[in-house]
Amino acid sequence: MKMAVLVLVGRAGQHTAYLSFYHPDTLLLNLKLKTAAQFVYALAVALPKIALLLLYLRIFPEGNRRARTVIWIILVVVSLHCLVDGIIVCFTICQPFSYQWDPSSLGKCGNWLLVYKVYGIPNILTDLAILALPLPMLSRLQMGKAQKMGLLLTLLTASL
């Protein structure tokens, strides 16, 4: 949905030079939509992870304190990562905020490339941790190998 709006309304995918020459009125809308998409992206990455971790909290028994503690730690990391890297940085990297879509105004932006690199590392680490969480519990289940494999594939699919 997000991409459809960006492409159809904001003409995403076309060069800025092309837009500024042939569609100058759309260029401003394009940049505003890209700015909004940064916030949507941060939530779109974090919310499925949070939902899956909350599901794991319901699945893992109360007696498995170690696994539940790890789940809570990952839950806090994902939430803080979304808040800090996904929301706060997007609001504060450009001063003033409107400089993100209006480069003609006086202002400056920080290093977006560094932000994207730093944003990716915790995402990958939390993804790997979420993938690995159910494996020890799955190995101890009293069921056939085919059922274990099916459950493993289900959990791995949910993790993606």
N, C-alpha and C positions, 0 to 999 in steps of 0.2 A: 504494500500500500504506500509506504513512504517513498519508494523509488518511483512508483507511478505518478505521484504528485510532483516529485522533483523533475521527472522527464516530461510529463505532459504539460504541466503548468510553468515550471521554472526552466524548461529546456536544458536540463542537466545532460551532460555528455557532449555538449558543444563547447568549443573553445571560447574563452572569455573575450578574445579579440573579435571573434565572429559575432558574438552577442552584442558587444559594445558598438560594433559598426552597423549591424543589420537590425538588432532588436535592443536598443539601449534601455527601453522601458522594462524589458524582461530581465536584464542583467541584475538590477537591484533586487527584484523578486527572487531570482536564482540564488543570489548570495544570502538573502534572508532565509530562504528555505534550507540552504546548506547549514546555516547557523542553527536553525531549529532541529535539523536532523542529527546534529551532534548530541543533543540532549536525549532525543528519542533513541539513538544508538546505545547510549550508556545504559538506559533503562532496559532496552531490548536484550542487552547482554546479561545484565544482572538479575532481572526478574525470573527468567527460567531457571537460573542456577539456584536462586533463593527458593523457588518452588520445589525443585528437586531435593534440596537439602532439608526442607521441611518434611517432604515425603520420607526421606531417610530417617528423620527423627521419629516418625510414626512407625516405620518398619522395624528399626533396630530396637531390641528389647531394653527395658529399663536397667537390667542387670549389666549390660555392656557399657559401663561408664566411660571407658577409654574411647570407644567409637563415638559415643554421643558427645564427648568433650571435643574430639576432633571435628565433628560436624558443626558444633557451635563456634569453634575457632574459625573454620572456613566460612561460616555464615557471617561472622563479624567482618572478616577480611573482605569478602565480596561486597558487603554493604558499605563499608568504609571506602573501598576502592571506587565504587559507583559514585558515592557522594563526593569524594575528594577529586579523583581524576576525571570523573565523568561530568560532574556538575560544577563544582567550585572552580576548577581550572578553566573550563569553557567560559565561565562568567568573567574570569579575571585575567586571562592571558592577553587580551587586547584592552588597552586603555585609550579612549573610552570604549565601552562595550560595542557601540555602534560602528566602530572602526572595522569590525569584521565584515560588514556589508557596505560600508561607505568609506573607501580608502581616500576619498577626496578630503575628508575631515582631518583635522590635526590629531594625530595619535600614533600609536605604535603597538605592535604585537610581539609576543614572545616567540620562542622557537617551537612551532607546531610540530616539526619533524621529531624533535626530542620528546614532546608530549605523546605522540603516537607510539614511539618506541617504548617509553616508560609505561604507557597504558597497556601494551601488549604482554609484557612480562608477567604481571600478576594474573592476567586473564589465562595465560597458558598454564601457569602453576596451579591455579584453582581448578581449571578443567582437568588436569591430570590427577589432582587430589580427589575430585569428585568421581572420576572414573575408577580410581583405586579403592575408594571407600567400601563398596560392597563385596569386594573379592574375598577377604578373610571370612566374612560371615557366610558367603555363598559356599565356600569350601567345606564348611562344617554342617551344612544342611543334610538331613537324612532323606535323600531322594536319588533317583537314577541319574546317570550321566546325561541322558538326553534332556531330562527336565531341567537339570542344572544349566545345561548349555542354552536352553530356551530362555530361562530366567536371566542368565548372563547377557544374552543378546538383547533382551528387553531392557535391561538396565543400561547397557551400553548405548542403545538407541536413544533412550531418554536423556542420557548424558550429553549426547551430541547436540 
